[in-house]
Amino acid sequence: MNKMITNVSEQEKKGSIEMFQKRLKEARLNSSLKSKDALAKAVGVNRATITNYETGERKPDIDRFIDLAHTLNVSYDYLLGSSNTPIREYHDTKEMTGLPDNAIKELNNFVKETKDETGLKEVAIDILKTIGYLIEKEEEYHIFRTISYFLFHTYETTDLLGQEFVEIPDTTGATRLIPVSDLYNASILEIGRQLNRLKEDKDAENKTMNNKKKK
């Protein structure tokens, strides 16, 4: 591992080594090789060596580091602490998009289903097409922004007669009490309005394309 950490400060090197110790143990316990004995046998070392790796008494060289990562089926970056996803296949997607592992897993499952010769194939194709189309149109329609505001925005509320209200100043500077339920319903209506706009534009786009094909 010394060979892998070059041109960095001693503090950064110490942080990487400490992260490696932690991640190695986590990866081992989350794998099918939960015991130190099983991992040691799989990579061709003794149990004490694995213990020393996890306590920082010893550091693996580059070849042993690669063996450990492959045996535990985790990415090198995860073991070094520069990535938070242990799954090698997800690393690039995680770095590029910031999506959580479970979201990447679901997308990957949809992709796999598009290759199945079952009824799920068409559903998976449509789902991926929908996700891609909504992302492409986000700048124009703001559907994801509206959904995220609805899901994650919280209000400082006032409880009156068992109902939650939000204090919102109007254009005159006076404060109005708006039921939280009304704000939620307004967000849902806005999402529906945007989806309807998107549907109308998509239908018009499809009609234009079909007319061009007929010509």
N, C-alpha and C positions, 0 to 999 in steps of 0.2 A: 504493500500500500504506500510505502514511502515513495516509490517510483511514480505513483499516480498524483501525488500532491507536490507540485513544484511551483516556484514563483509566487508563493503566497506567504503571508505573515505567519509568525509562530502562533498567534492567536487564532487565525483562520484554520491553521493546520490542526491545532488542538480541538477546535470546534468540529472539524470534519471527522477526526478520529473518535471523539466522544459520540457523535451522531452515528458513526459506523457501529460502535459497540451496541448502542441502543437498537438500531435498526436490524442488526444481525440477529439479536435475540428475538425481536418481534417477528421477523420473517421466519425464524426457526419455529417458534411457537404457533404461528399461523399456517405452517406447512404440514405435510403428512409426516415429516421427519421431526417430530416434536422434541425428542430427546437429544441430548448432546452426543450420545453414543451413535444414534442413527445417522446424524449429520456427519459426524467424524468418519464413519465407515463409508458414507457416500462420496466424500471428497478425498478419502485416502489419508487421513491423519488420525491421531489418537484423541481421546476425549479431552485430555488436559489442554491440547492445543485450542480446541473450540472454547474451552473455559477461558483460556488466556486471551483469545480474541475478544471475547465478550466483556472481559474485565479491563482490557487495555494493556495487559502485561506483554502481549505480543501483537504485532501487526502483520497481516498477510502480505506476501509479495503480490505483484500484479497477476501472475498466473493463478495463485490460490484464490485471490479476490474474485477473478472471473469464474473459477470453479464454484465458489460459494454462491455467487449470483445466479449462475445457471442451474445449480442443484436446487436452490430455493425458488427458482422461477420468478426472480424479481429483477428490476432494472438496476444497472450500476449506479445511476443517479439517485435512486431511492436509498441504496445502502450508504451512499456518501452524504445524504441529506439535502441534495440539490433538487430533488423532486419529491412530491408527496404521494405519488402513486407507485405502488409496488409492482404493478402489472406492466411488464415490458412492452406489450403490444399497445398499451394505452398512453405511453409516455409522451410521444410526439403530439397526440391529440390533446392531452392534458396541458402541455406547454403552450400549444397554439391557442386553445379555446378557454382554458381555465375551468372546463366542465368538471363536476365531481365524478369519481369513478363509476358510481351507480348509473349516472346519466350516460356516460360513455358505453357502459355495459349494455344498456337498453338500446342505444343506437346500433351497437354491434349486433345485438340480437335481431333487430329489424333487418339489418343487411343480410344476416344469415338466412332469415325467413324468405327474403326475396329470391333465394336460390332453391327453396323447397318447392316441390311439385305438389303443393296442396292448396286448399282454399286460402290459407294464411298468406300465401305469396302475394296475391293481389292487394290484400289489406296492408301488408308491410310496404309494398311499393307505394301505395297511396299515402301512407303515413310519412315516409321519407320525403315524398314529393311535397307534401303539405308543410313539413318542417322547413325544407329548403325554400319553398315559395314565400312563406311568412318571413323568413330571415331576409330574403332578397327585397321584400317590399316594406321592411320595417321603417326605413327612412321616410317613406311616403305615408304609410298608414298608422304607424306607432302602436300596433296591436300589442306587441310584447311589453312595451312601456306601460300601456294602460293595464294590462294583466298584472304586471309586477307591482304597480302602484296599488291595485286592488288587493293583492295577496299580502304584501309586506308593509304597506304604510300603516302606521299606528297613530292614534289620536289621543290627545289629552282630553278626557271626557268628563262631563258633569252628569251625575245621576239624579234625575228628577222623576219621582213617582214610578220608579222601577224601569225607566227608559234612559238610555245613554244619549247625551247630546254633546255636540261640539260647538264651541264658541268661535264664530267666524265673523270678522269685521266686514261690513259692507262698504260701498263706495263713499258713503257719508261719514264713515268712521264709527258708526254705531255697531254694537255687537249683536249678532243674531245667533239664536240657538237652533242648530240643525240636527235633527235625529241622525245618529250614525247609520241606522238602517236605510235612511234616504240616500246617504252618500254612497253606501254599498250598492244600492239599487241603481243609482245614477251611473256608477262605474260599469255595472253589468250591461246597462242599456247602451253605454258608449262602446263597449266591446262588441255588442251585437250590431250596432250601427256601422262600425268600422268593417266588420266581417261582411255585412251586406254590401258595402261599397266595394270591397275587394272581390266579392262574388260577381257583382255586376260588371266590373272592369274585366275580370277573367273571362266571363261569358262573351263580352264584346271582343276580347282578344282572340278567343277560340273561333268566333264567328268570322272574324277577319282572316284568320289563318285558313279556315275551311274554304272560304270564298277564293282565296289565292290558289289553293290546291285544285279547285274545280276548273279554274282558268288554265 
